[in-house]
Amino acid sequence: MNHLKTPAILTMLLAAACSAPSDSETVGASDSDIRRCAGGETVAGIDVSEYQPTVDFDAVRASGRRFAFLRVSDGARHPDSAFPRHWPAAKAAGLLRGTYQYFRASQDALAQANLLVERVGKLGPGDLPAVLDIESADGASDSTIVAGMRVWLDRVEAGTGKRPIVYTSIGFYGDLSGGGAFADYPLWVANYGVTCPETPAPWSRWSFWQHAENGHVPGVSGNSDVNVWNGTFASLTAFAGGETKSYAPIEVYWARTASGAYELRALASPEVTRVEYVVDGYQIASALRGPGNFPTSYSFFEEGEARDFQIRGFDATGEQVARGNGLIDVTPDTAVFVKQLDADVYEIGLERAPAGVASISARADGDLLTDGVEGTTRATRLAIRSRLLTKGARAIELSTFDASGALRGTLRRTFQVN
Protein backbone atom coordinates (compact mmCIF):
# COMPACT_ATOMS: atom_id res chain seq x y z
CA MET A 1 0.00 0.00 0.00
CA ASN A 2 1.02 3.62 -0.31
CA HIS A 3 2.51 4.39 3.08
CA LEU A 4 6.02 4.11 4.51
CA LYS A 5 6.57 0.35 4.75
CA THR A 6 8.99 -0.88 7.38
CA PRO A 7 12.19 -2.22 5.83
CA ALA A 8 11.50 -5.69 7.26
CA ILE A 9 8.11 -6.00 5.61
CA LEU A 10 9.37 -4.65 2.31
CA THR A 11 12.25 -7.12 2.42
CA MET A 12 9.88 -10.04 3.00
CA LEU A 13 7.68 -8.97 0.10
CA LEU A 14 10.60 -8.72 -2.27
CA ALA A 15 12.22 -11.91 -1.03
CA ALA A 16 9.20 -13.84 -2.28
CA ALA A 17 9.40 -12.24 -5.70
CA CYS A 18 10.81 -13.60 -8.94
CA SER A 19 11.39 -11.52 -12.08
CA ALA A 20 8.99 -8.59 -12.14
CA PRO A 21 6.14 -8.75 -14.69
CA SER A 22 5.00 -5.77 -16.70
CA ASP A 23 1.84 -3.98 -15.65
CA SER A 24 -0.10 -5.63 -18.47
CA GLU A 25 1.32 -9.12 -18.13
CA THR A 26 -1.30 -11.90 -17.99
CA VAL A 27 -1.49 -13.92 -14.80
CA GLY A 28 0.09 -17.22 -15.69
CA ALA A 29 0.60 -20.77 -14.48
CA SER A 30 1.24 -21.86 -10.91
CA ASP A 31 4.81 -21.59 -9.59
CA SER A 32 4.40 -23.80 -6.53
CA ASP A 33 1.83 -25.40 -4.26
CA ILE A 34 1.17 -22.14 -2.41
CA ARG A 35 0.98 -19.97 -5.50
CA ARG A 36 -2.59 -19.40 -6.62
CA CYS A 37 -3.23 -18.23 -10.16
CA ALA A 38 -6.30 -16.39 -11.36
CA GLY A 39 -9.20 -18.62 -12.35
CA GLY A 40 -9.55 -16.99 -15.79
CA GLU A 41 -10.21 -13.36 -16.67
CA THR A 42 -8.91 -10.53 -14.49
CA VAL A 43 -9.82 -6.85 -14.16
CA ALA A 44 -7.18 -4.15 -13.58
CA GLY A 45 -7.31 -1.48 -10.90
CA ILE A 46 -5.19 0.76 -8.66
CA ASP A 47 -4.89 1.90 -5.07
CA VAL A 48 -3.71 5.37 -4.07
CA SER A 49 -3.24 7.58 -1.03
CA GLU A 50 -1.91 11.02 -0.16
CA TYR A 51 1.38 9.89 -1.71
CA GLN A 52 -0.49 10.40 -4.99
CA PRO A 53 -2.23 13.66 -4.02
CA THR A 54 -3.50 14.52 -7.50
CA VAL A 55 -5.10 11.76 -9.57
CA ASP A 56 -7.00 12.17 -12.85
CA PHE A 57 -9.46 9.34 -12.31
CA ASP A 58 -11.04 9.92 -15.74
CA ALA A 59 -7.65 9.11 -17.29
CA VAL A 60 -7.31 6.08 -15.02
CA ARG A 61 -10.73 4.88 -16.21
CA ALA A 62 -9.85 5.56 -19.86
CA SER A 63 -6.68 3.45 -19.48
CA GLY A 64 -8.82 0.37 -18.86
CA ARG A 65 -8.74 0.26 -15.05
CA ARG A 66 -12.12 -0.44 -13.54
CA PHE A 67 -11.61 -0.05 -9.78
CA ALA A 68 -9.70 2.07 -7.31
CA PHE A 69 -9.04 1.68 -3.61
CA LEU A 70 -8.42 4.94 -1.70
CA ARG A 71 -6.64 5.07 1.67
CA VAL A 72 -8.78 6.58 4.42
CA SER A 73 -6.08 6.75 7.09
CA ASP A 74 -2.90 5.38 8.61
CA GLY A 75 -4.25 4.12 11.92
CA ALA A 76 -6.49 6.32 14.04
CA ARG A 77 -4.16 9.32 14.28
CA HIS A 78 -3.37 10.13 10.67
CA PRO A 79 -6.37 10.63 8.36
CA ASP A 80 -5.30 10.56 4.73
CA SER A 81 -5.28 14.14 3.42
CA ALA A 82 -6.18 13.10 -0.15
CA PHE A 83 -9.15 10.90 0.75
CA PRO A 84 -11.78 13.70 0.71
CA ARG A 85 -10.80 14.39 -2.92
CA HIS A 86 -10.14 10.84 -4.07
CA TRP A 87 -13.35 9.26 -2.71
CA PRO A 88 -15.91 11.27 -4.74
CA ALA A 89 -13.63 11.69 -7.76
CA ALA A 90 -13.22 7.95 -8.28
CA LYS A 91 -16.98 7.46 -8.31
CA ALA A 92 -17.55 10.42 -10.62
CA ALA A 93 -15.14 8.86 -13.12
CA GLY A 94 -17.20 5.66 -13.21
CA LEU A 95 -14.76 3.49 -11.27
CA LEU A 96 -15.85 0.94 -8.70
CA ARG A 97 -14.34 2.44 -5.57
CA GLY A 98 -13.22 1.07 -2.25
CA THR A 99 -11.36 2.32 0.80
CA TYR A 100 -8.59 0.81 2.86
CA GLN A 101 -7.08 1.62 6.25
CA TYR A 102 -3.51 0.85 7.24
CA PHE A 103 -4.07 -0.98 10.51
CA ARG A 104 -1.86 -0.07 13.46
CA ALA A 105 -2.06 -3.04 15.83
CA SER A 106 -0.58 -0.98 18.68
CA GLN A 107 -3.48 1.53 18.46
CA ASP A 108 -7.08 1.14 19.53
CA ALA A 109 -8.80 -1.07 16.93
CA LEU A 110 -12.27 0.33 17.58
CA ALA A 111 -11.07 3.92 17.18
CA GLN A 112 -9.52 3.01 13.83
CA ALA A 113 -12.68 1.30 12.65
CA ASN A 114 -14.85 4.20 13.79
CA LEU A 115 -12.73 6.66 11.82
CA LEU A 116 -13.31 4.67 8.63
CA VAL A 117 -17.05 4.25 9.25
CA GLU A 118 -17.47 7.97 9.97
CA ARG A 119 -15.75 8.92 6.71
CA VAL A 120 -17.54 6.51 4.34
CA GLY A 121 -20.82 5.64 6.07
CA LYS A 122 -23.02 2.94 4.57
CA LEU A 123 -21.58 1.64 1.33
CA GLY A 124 -23.88 1.40 -1.66
CA PRO A 125 -23.97 -0.17 -5.14
CA GLY A 126 -20.64 0.40 -6.88
CA ASP A 127 -18.77 0.63 -3.57
CA LEU A 128 -16.34 -2.18 -2.86
CA PRO A 129 -16.07 -3.48 0.71
CA ALA A 130 -13.67 -1.67 3.04
CA VAL A 131 -10.20 -3.16 3.46
CA LEU A 132 -8.22 -4.00 6.58
CA ASP A 133 -4.59 -3.44 5.53
CA ILE A 134 -2.66 -5.65 7.94
CA GLU A 135 1.01 -6.02 7.08
CA SER A 136 2.94 -4.99 10.19
CA ALA A 137 2.95 -6.17 13.79
CA ASP A 138 3.55 -2.57 14.86
CA GLY A 139 5.17 -3.90 18.03
CA ALA A 140 2.09 -5.88 19.11
CA SER A 141 1.84 -9.58 19.98
CA ASP A 142 0.03 -12.04 17.72
CA SER A 143 -2.85 -12.33 20.17
CA THR A 144 -3.24 -8.54 20.27
CA ILE A 145 -3.18 -8.35 16.47
CA VAL A 146 -5.81 -11.08 16.06
CA ALA A 147 -8.06 -9.57 18.74
CA GLY A 148 -7.77 -6.14 17.12
CA MET A 149 -8.55 -7.55 13.69
CA ARG A 150 -11.74 -9.11 15.06
CA VAL A 151 -12.88 -5.83 16.63
CA TRP A 152 -12.12 -3.88 13.44
CA LEU A 153 -13.77 -6.37 11.07
CA ASP A 154 -16.95 -6.63 13.15
CA ARG A 155 -17.32 -2.86 13.57
CA VAL A 156 -16.62 -2.03 9.92
CA GLU A 157 -19.01 -4.68 8.65
CA ALA A 158 -21.77 -3.37 10.89
CA GLY A 159 -21.01 0.26 10.07
CA THR A 160 -20.60 0.01 6.29
CA GLY A 161 -23.06 -2.79 5.60
CA LYS A 162 -20.54 -4.92 3.69
CA ARG A 163 -18.20 -7.71 4.77
CA PRO A 164 -14.65 -6.31 4.69
CA ILE A 165 -11.61 -7.52 2.76
CA VAL A 166 -8.30 -8.48 4.39
CA TYR A 167 -5.14 -7.16 2.65
CA THR A 168 -1.90 -8.88 3.58
CA SER A 169 1.11 -10.84 2.32
CA ILE A 170 2.57 -14.23 3.07
CA GLY A 171 5.67 -12.46 4.41
CA PHE A 172 3.64 -11.14 7.33
CA TYR A 173 0.54 -13.28 7.63
CA GLY A 174 2.32 -16.60 7.15
CA ASP A 175 3.86 -16.20 10.61
CA LEU A 176 0.76 -14.84 12.36
CA SER A 177 -0.52 -17.25 15.01
CA GLY A 178 -4.33 -17.37 15.04
CA GLY A 179 -4.77 -15.84 11.60
CA GLY A 180 -6.81 -18.81 10.44
CA ALA A 181 -9.85 -17.31 12.15
CA PHE A 182 -10.42 -14.98 9.19
CA ALA A 183 -10.54 -17.49 6.35
CA ASP A 184 -14.10 -16.50 5.44
CA TYR A 185 -13.12 -12.92 4.56
CA PRO A 186 -12.13 -12.05 0.97
CA LEU A 187 -8.35 -11.86 0.51
CA TRP A 188 -6.36 -9.11 -1.18
CA VAL A 189 -2.85 -10.48 -1.42
CA ALA A 190 0.37 -8.54 -2.04
CA ASN A 191 3.19 -10.25 -3.91
CA TYR A 192 5.41 -8.48 -6.42
CA GLY A 193 7.36 -9.67 -9.44
CA VAL A 194 5.74 -13.09 -9.86
CA THR A 195 3.34 -14.65 -12.34
CA CYS A 196 1.03 -15.93 -9.59
CA PRO A 197 0.99 -14.73 -5.98
CA GLU A 198 1.89 -16.72 -2.89
CA THR A 199 -1.32 -16.99 -0.91
CA PRO A 200 -1.05 -17.28 2.88
CA ALA A 201 -2.96 -19.95 4.73
CA PRO A 202 -5.84 -20.30 5.44
CA TRP A 203 -6.94 -18.89 2.07
CA SER A 204 -7.04 -21.10 -0.99
CA ARG A 205 -8.11 -18.26 -3.31
CA TRP A 206 -7.47 -14.54 -3.58
CA SER A 207 -10.01 -11.93 -4.70
CA PHE A 208 -7.54 -9.10 -5.43
CA TRP A 209 -3.81 -9.22 -6.09
CA GLN A 210 -1.47 -6.25 -5.73
CA HIS A 211 1.25 -7.32 -8.13
CA ALA A 212 3.45 -4.19 -8.18
CA GLU A 213 3.98 -0.96 -6.27
CA ASN A 214 5.82 0.79 -9.11
CA GLY A 215 3.21 0.66 -11.86
CA HIS A 216 2.82 3.55 -14.30
CA VAL A 217 -0.84 4.40 -14.78
CA PRO A 218 -2.19 7.25 -16.93
CA GLY A 219 -3.63 9.94 -14.69
CA VAL A 220 -1.31 9.14 -11.76
CA SER A 221 1.94 11.05 -11.35
CA GLY A 222 4.85 8.84 -10.41
CA ASN A 223 4.52 5.24 -9.32
CA SER A 224 1.28 3.59 -8.28
CA ASP A 225 0.23 0.31 -6.73
CA VAL A 226 -1.42 -1.83 -9.41
CA ASN A 227 -3.85 -4.67 -8.84
CA VAL A 228 -6.13 -7.17 -10.50
CA TRP A 229 -9.49 -8.66 -9.56
CA ASN A 230 -9.75 -12.43 -9.87
CA GLY A 231 -12.72 -12.66 -12.24
CA THR A 232 -14.77 -10.87 -14.85
CA PHE A 233 -16.03 -7.30 -14.70
CA ALA A 234 -19.54 -8.66 -14.22
CA SER A 235 -18.42 -10.61 -11.16
CA LEU A 236 -16.59 -7.56 -9.81
CA THR A 237 -19.73 -5.45 -10.24
CA ALA A 238 -21.74 -8.09 -8.38
CA PHE A 239 -19.10 -8.13 -5.63
CA ALA A 240 -19.52 -4.36 -5.33
CA GLY A 241 -23.23 -4.81 -4.75
CA GLY A 242 -24.33 -3.98 -8.25
CA GLU A 243 -27.71 -4.96 -9.63
CA THR A 244 -28.18 -8.72 -9.75
CA LYS A 245 -31.90 -9.05 -10.57
CA SER A 246 -32.68 -9.76 -14.21
CA TYR A 247 -35.14 -7.43 -15.94
CA ALA A 248 -36.77 -7.66 -19.33
CA PRO A 249 -35.49 -4.89 -21.63
CA ILE A 250 -37.52 -1.80 -22.51
CA GLU A 251 -36.86 0.13 -25.71
CA VAL A 252 -36.65 3.82 -24.90
CA TYR A 253 -37.20 6.75 -27.22
CA TRP A 254 -38.03 10.44 -27.08
CA ALA A 255 -38.36 13.49 -29.30
CA ARG A 256 -37.87 17.18 -28.53
CA THR A 257 -40.71 19.38 -29.76
CA ALA A 258 -40.52 22.97 -30.97
CA SER A 259 -41.62 24.18 -27.53
CA GLY A 260 -38.69 22.39 -25.86
CA ALA A 261 -40.88 19.73 -24.26
CA TYR A 262 -39.98 16.07 -24.73
CA GLU A 263 -42.45 13.48 -25.97
CA LEU A 264 -41.59 10.21 -24.21
CA ARG A 265 -42.38 6.67 -25.35
CA ALA A 266 -41.48 3.08 -24.47
CA LEU A 267 -41.80 -0.36 -26.02
CA ALA A 268 -42.15 -3.03 -23.34
CA SER A 269 -43.16 -6.68 -23.00
CA PRO A 270 -46.90 -7.45 -22.55
CA GLU A 271 -46.74 -7.97 -18.76
CA VAL A 272 -45.70 -4.32 -18.27
CA THR A 273 -48.80 -2.24 -17.46
CA ARG A 274 -47.14 0.93 -16.18
CA VAL A 275 -43.79 2.68 -16.65
CA GLU A 276 -41.92 5.36 -14.79
CA TYR A 277 -39.60 7.76 -16.59
CA VAL A 278 -36.58 8.68 -14.46
CA VAL A 279 -33.86 11.27 -15.18
CA ASP A 280 -30.76 11.58 -12.99
CA GLY A 281 -32.45 9.41 -10.37
CA TYR A 282 -35.65 11.48 -10.17
CA GLN A 283 -38.99 10.31 -11.49
CA ILE A 284 -40.25 12.91 -13.96
CA ALA A 285 -43.38 11.16 -15.25
CA SER A 286 -45.31 7.90 -15.38
CA ALA A 287 -47.64 6.41 -17.97
CA LEU A 288 -50.05 3.53 -18.32
CA ARG A 289 -50.10 1.17 -21.27
CA GLY A 290 -52.30 2.54 -24.04
CA PRO A 291 -52.23 3.83 -27.61
CA GLY A 292 -48.86 5.32 -28.39
CA ASN A 293 -46.75 3.06 -26.16
CA PHE A 294 -46.89 4.64 -22.70
CA PRO A 295 -47.06 8.22 -24.01
CA THR A 296 -46.33 11.26 -21.87
CA SER A 297 -44.66 14.65 -22.15
CA TYR A 298 -42.20 16.50 -19.94
CA SER A 299 -40.51 19.92 -19.95
CA PHE A 300 -37.18 20.06 -18.15
CA PHE A 301 -36.57 22.94 -15.75
CA GLU A 302 -32.84 22.81 -16.45
CA GLU A 303 -31.02 21.83 -19.61
CA GLY A 304 -27.72 19.99 -19.63
CA GLU A 305 -25.64 17.26 -21.20
CA ALA A 306 -25.27 13.59 -20.33
CA ARG A 307 -28.46 13.22 -18.30
CA ASP A 308 -29.07 9.66 -17.14
CA PHE A 309 -32.41 8.43 -18.56
CA GLN A 310 -34.17 5.31 -17.28
CA ILE A 311 -37.53 3.62 -17.75
CA ARG A 312 -38.83 1.22 -15.12
CA GLY A 313 -41.60 -1.17 -16.08
CA PHE A 314 -44.09 -2.63 -13.58
CA ASP A 315 -46.63 -5.43 -13.87
CA ALA A 316 -50.24 -5.38 -12.61
CA THR A 317 -49.11 -6.30 -9.07
CA GLY A 318 -46.72 -3.34 -8.89
CA GLU A 319 -43.53 -5.41 -9.13
CA GLN A 320 -40.76 -4.07 -11.36
CA VAL A 321 -40.22 -6.56 -14.18
CA ALA A 322 -38.54 -4.54 -16.92
CA ARG A 323 -36.00 -1.77 -17.36
CA GLY A 324 -34.43 0.34 -20.07
CA ASN A 325 -31.86 3.08 -19.95
CA GLY A 326 -30.24 5.75 -22.01
CA LEU A 327 -28.36 9.02 -22.05
CA ILE A 328 -30.02 12.26 -23.07
CA ASP A 329 -28.52 15.67 -23.84
CA VAL A 330 -31.24 18.15 -22.90
CA THR A 331 -30.20 20.95 -25.26
CA PRO A 332 -31.96 22.81 -28.08
CA ASP A 333 -29.03 22.36 -30.45
CA THR A 334 -26.84 19.35 -31.30
CA ALA A 335 -27.34 16.53 -28.81
CA VAL A 336 -25.76 13.13 -28.23
CA PHE A 337 -28.09 10.29 -27.31
CA VAL A 338 -27.77 6.69 -26.19
CA LYS A 339 -30.98 4.62 -26.25
CA GLN A 340 -31.51 1.02 -25.26
CA LEU A 341 -33.31 -1.04 -27.90
CA ASP A 342 -33.04 -4.58 -26.55
CA ALA A 343 -31.02 -6.64 -24.09
CA ASP A 344 -27.43 -5.34 -24.48
CA VAL A 345 -28.38 -3.50 -27.71
CA TYR A 346 -28.00 0.28 -27.76
CA GLU A 347 -28.11 3.03 -30.34
CA ILE A 348 -25.62 5.89 -30.08
CA GLY A 349 -26.17 8.93 -32.25
CA LEU A 350 -26.81 12.61 -32.85
CA GLU A 351 -30.02 14.57 -32.60
CA ARG A 352 -30.33 17.91 -34.38
CA ALA A 353 -26.96 17.47 -36.06
CA PRO A 354 -25.42 20.64 -37.55
CA ALA A 355 -25.41 21.17 -41.30
CA GLY A 356 -22.48 19.50 -42.97
CA VAL A 357 -22.41 16.36 -40.85
CA ALA A 358 -22.65 13.47 -43.30
CA SER A 359 -21.75 10.50 -41.10
CA ILE A 360 -20.66 9.50 -37.61
CA SER A 361 -18.65 6.82 -35.87
CA ALA A 362 -18.76 5.72 -32.24
CA ARG A 363 -16.33 4.16 -29.82
CA ALA A 364 -16.96 2.58 -26.41
CA ASP A 365 -13.89 2.52 -24.15
CA GLY A 366 -11.78 3.07 -27.26
CA ASP A 367 -13.27 0.18 -29.26
CA LEU A 368 -14.69 1.20 -32.65
CA LEU A 369 -18.30 0.03 -33.02
CA THR A 370 -19.92 -1.36 -36.16
CA ASP A 371 -23.44 -0.21 -36.96
CA GLY A 372 -25.77 -3.20 -37.00
CA VAL A 373 -28.05 -1.49 -39.55
CA GLU A 374 -25.62 -0.25 -42.21
CA GLY A 375 -22.90 -2.80 -41.42
CA THR A 376 -20.14 -0.16 -41.38
CA THR A 377 -18.20 1.74 -38.76
CA ARG A 378 -19.44 5.03 -40.21
CA ALA A 379 -23.18 5.53 -40.39
CA THR A 380 -24.83 8.05 -42.68
CA ARG A 381 -28.06 7.75 -40.68
CA LEU A 382 -26.16 9.45 -37.81
CA ALA A 383 -26.67 6.56 -35.40
CA ILE A 384 -24.67 3.45 -34.53
CA ARG A 385 -26.52 0.37 -33.29
CA SER A 386 -24.32 -2.06 -31.39
CA ARG A 387 -24.15 -4.42 -28.43
CA LEU A 388 -22.59 -3.06 -25.24
CA LEU A 389 -21.87 -6.20 -23.25
CA THR A 390 -19.65 -4.77 -20.53
CA LYS A 391 -21.68 -3.33 -17.67
CA GLY A 392 -20.84 -0.20 -15.75
CA ALA A 393 -19.62 3.23 -16.82
CA ARG A 394 -18.54 3.28 -20.49
CA ALA A 395 -16.52 6.04 -22.13
CA ILE A 396 -18.41 6.96 -25.32
CA GLU A 397 -16.76 8.93 -28.15
CA LEU A 398 -18.91 10.06 -31.08
CA SER A 399 -17.02 11.49 -34.07
CA THR A 400 -18.60 13.46 -36.91
CA PHE A 401 -17.45 13.60 -40.54
CA ASP A 402 -18.32 15.75 -43.54
CA ALA A 403 -19.21 14.46 -47.01
CA SER A 404 -15.54 14.13 -47.96
CA GLY A 405 -14.86 11.93 -44.93
CA ALA A 406 -12.90 14.60 -43.06
CA LEU A 407 -13.23 14.62 -39.29
CA ARG A 408 -15.28 17.55 -38.01
CA GLY A 409 -15.11 16.89 -34.29
CA THR A 410 -15.53 14.40 -31.45
CA LEU A 411 -18.06 14.50 -28.61
CA ARG A 412 -17.42 12.55 -25.41
CA ARG A 413 -19.86 11.25 -22.84
CA THR A 414 -19.81 8.69 -20.00
CA PHE A 415 -22.74 6.28 -20.12
CA GLN A 416 -23.75 3.81 -17.42
CA VAL A 417 -24.67 0.45 -18.95
CA ASN A 418 -27.03 -1.46 -16.64
N, C-alpha and C positions, 0 to 999 in steps of 0.2 A: 504494500500500500504506500501511498505518498505521505510519509512521515519520516523522521530520522530513525532508521532501523539501528538496533544495536549491532556492533560488529559481529558478535557471536551468531546472531540470528542470520545476518546476511551471509556469513561464512557457511552456515549449514545449508542455506538455500542453494548457494552456488556449488557446494561440494556435491550435491546430488545431481548437478547438471552435466549434460554431455554437450556436444556442439550446439550452439544457439541457432534455432530456426529463424527464418525471416517472419515478419509480421503476418504474411499471407500464406505461410506454409500450411498444408493440410495436415491435420492430425493423423498420424500413421499407425503402424503396427505396434504391438506390445513389446516392450524392452525386457520385462521380467515379470515375475509373478505378482509383484505389487504395483506394477504400472498398469493403469487402466486407460484404455483408449476410448475415444468418443464412439458412441454406438452407430453413428452415421453422419448426418448433416450437423454442422455447427453454425452458430450465429456470432458475429464479432461485436465486441463492445469495449468500453474503456472504463476506468475509474480515475477520478481526479480529486484534488483537494486545494487548499490555499497555495500549495506549491505550483499550481497551475492557475493563477488568479484570474486570468482572462481566457475564456474558452468560447470559440464560435461554434456553438452546438449545431447550427444549421450546416456548417461545413463538415462537422463530424458525421451528421446524418447523411449528407450527400456522399460521403466517402464509403458508405455501405455499412457503417456501424448502426446497430439497432437498439443498443441499451447503454446506459451510463450509470455508474454508481458514484455518489457524491459524498465525501466525508462530512459528517456532522460535527465531530469533535475528536480531540485526543483526550480521552478520559473525561472527567467531570469538570476539570479546571481550565480547559483550553478549547472553547468553541471554535470551530473552523470559520475563519473570517470570510471565506469565499462562498460558504454554503448558502447564505441568503440570496446570492446571485445565481449560483449554479442550479439550485433546486427548481425554481420556476422556469429558468431558461432551457433546461433539458426537456421539460415537458412541452414547452412552446415549440421546440424544434421537432416534435414528433417522436422523440426517443422514449422507450420504456425506461423509467428512472427508478433508482433505488438509493438508499443511503447506508453508509457504514460508519461504525464508531470504533476507533482504536481503543481496545479495552485495556485499562490499567488495573491489573489484579491487586495492586497495593492500595487502590482507592475504593471508596464505597460503591459497590456494584449497583445498588438501587439508585443512588444519585446519578450515576452515569446513564442508566436506563431512563430515568425521568427526564434528563436533559434531551435525549433523543425523542422521546414521546412528545414532549412539549413543543419541539421544533417541527415535527412532521404530522402529529395528530393521527387520525384514522387514515389509513392508506386506502386508496380507491382503485378502480380499474385502470390499468396502465402503470400502477406503482408496484415495483418489485418488493419482496419482503426486505425488512431491515437486516443488516449484517452485523454479527458480532465478530470483530477482527481480533482474534486471539493468537498472538505469535510471540509473546514475550512473557516470562514469568514475572517480570517487574519486581523481583525480590521476594515474591510470595511463595508459599509452599504449594504442593500439588493439591492438597485438600482445600486450601483457601481459594485456589484458582477454580476448582470444580464447583465449590459452593457458590462462588461469585457468578460463574457462568449460569448456574441454575436460576439464581435470583434475576439476573439480567434477562435471560431468555423468557422466563415466565412473565416478567413485567412488560417487556416489549411486545410479546404476543398479545397480551391483554390490552395494552394501550394502542397498538397500531391495527389490531384486527387480523394480522397475518403471522403465520408461523415463521420465525426468523431463520436466517441462513448462518452457518458457521464458516468463517474464513480462517484457514490455517495452513500449515505445511507439515510434511512428515518430519522435518528437522526439529520442529518444536513439539508437535502433538504426539509424535511417535514415542516420546519418553514421558508423556503425561499420565500418571497413575490415576485411574478413575475416569478417563476420557471416554470410555465405552458407553457411558450413560447417555450420550447425545447422538447415538447412531441414527435416530429417527428424524434428525434435522437435516435439511439439504446441505451439501458440502460445496464450498468454494475453495478449491485447492490452489496453492501457489507452488510452482515448480518451473524454473527457467531453463531454457536451452535444451529441452528434450522433445522427442516426438510424441510421447505420452507421459502424463504426470505420475509421479509416485503418490499413491493415495494412502493416507494413514488409516490404520485400523481404528474404529470398527467399520468404516465405510467400504463398500464394495463398488460404489459408483459416485462420480462427482457430477454436480449440476453445472458449476462454472469452473473454469480453469484460467488463472492468471499466468500466462506463459512467458511474459517479459515485462520488465519495468523500464525499458529503454526504447519503447516503440515510438514511431514517428507517425502521428495522426494529423491529417489536415484539420485546421481549426484549433490545434493545441500547440502553443509555443514550447519548444524544447521537448524533452522526453515525456512519455506517458506510459502508465501501466496499461497493458492490452490483455484482453480476455476473450474467451469464447464460451458460449452456452452449449451444453451437450444436448442438441436436438434441433428441431426445425423452428422457424419463426412462429409458426402456428402454436407449437407446444410452449414456446417462450411466452407468447401472448396469453395463453391459458394459465400459465404459471403466475403471470402478473395479474390474474383475476379478470382477464378480458371476457367478453361475451362467449358463452359456451352453448346457449340454447340455439337450436336451428329454427330459422324462420323462412317461410316461403317468400320468394322475391316479389317486390312490387315495382312496376315500371313507373318512373316519375317523369313528369313533363310540365312545363309552364310556358307562358308567353307574356311579354310585357306589352301593355296596351298604350295607346297614345297619351292617356291620362297619367301614366306611370304606375297604374295598378297592375298586379300580376294575376292572370287567370291560371288557376292551378287544377291539375288533373292527375289521375292515377289509374293504372291498369292492375287489377289484383285478382287473385284466385277466387272462385265462387263463394268460399266460406267467409270471406271478408265482407262484413256488412257496414262497417264504419271505418273511416281513416282519420288520423290526426296529422296535420301538417306542422312540422317543427323546424324552426330556424335558430341556429346557435343555441340549441337547448331549450328554447321557449316555444310553446305551442301558439301558433298564430291563427289557426283555423281548424275546423273539423267539417266532415261532410259524410252524408249517408249515401249508400249505393243508390244510383238512379240514372236517368238519361244523362249522358255526358261524362260518365266515369268519375264519380265523386267530385262534381264541379264545385268550385268556390272561388272567391276573389279576395285579394288582400293588397293593401297599400302600405308599404314600409314607411315608418317614421324617419328612419335614417338609411341612407344609401352607403354602400361599401363593397369592397371586394372580398372574395373567398369566404362567403357566408356558408356555413354548414347547413345543408337542407336534408331533412329526413321525413319519411312518411311511415307511420305506424298503422298497421291494419289489425282490426279486432273482429272476432266472430260474434255471433248473436249472444253468447254468454258474457261478453266483455273481456275475454282472454286475448292477449296479443298473439297473433298467429302468422303475421307477415311483416315485412319491413323492406323499405327501399331507401337509398340515400343518394345524395348528389352534392354538388358545389355550385353556388349561384353567385355571380357578380351582380349586385343590385346597383346598376349604373345606367344612365340614359344612353350612353354611347357604347363603344365596343366592350363586349363582355365575354369572359371565358365561362364555359359551363362544363360540368361533369354530371351525367345523368345515368342512373342505373336502369338497365333494360331487362336484365334477367339475372339469374344466379351467376355471379362473377363477371357478367358482361356489362360494360360501361361504354358510354359515348362521350368523347371529349371534343369540344369544338368551340366555335365563335358565334356569338349572337351580335347582330348589328355591326358586321365587319366593315371597316372603312373601304372606300372605293380604291380599287387597285389590288386588293387581295384576291389572288386567283386560286390559291391552294394553301393547305396547311399540313404540317406534320406534328406528331406528338411523341413525347418520350415520358416514360415512367421510371424514375430512379436511374435515368441515363439510358435505358433500353428503348430503342426505336420501335414504335408500334406499327403494325400493319392493319390497315382498315379492312374490316371484314366484309364491307359492302363493295368497295371498288377494288380490293385486292392489292392495293399499293400502299407505300409508306407516305405518299402525298395524296391528299384527298381534295378534289375540286369542289366537293359538296360542303367543304369547310367543317367536317366532322370526322373523327376517327373512332370506329367501333372496334373494341378489343376486349379480351379477357384480362382482368387484373386479379391474379390468383393470390398474390401476397397481401395479407391483411395488415392493417395499421396505416400509419401516415406514409403517403407516397409523394415523392417530389415530382410534380407534373411540369413539363416544359412544352409549350405550344408555340411553334414557329410558323410565321406567315411568309408567303412567297408571292411575287408578282407574276405576270403572264410569261415573262422570260425565264422564270425559275430562280431569280435572284432573291436572296433573303431580305425581307423587309424588317423583321424584328422578332423577338422572342418574349413571350409572356410566361411568368412562372407562378405557380400556385402549389400549395400543399393540400392534399386531399386525403381524408381519412376513409380507408376502405374497410367496411364492416364485414 
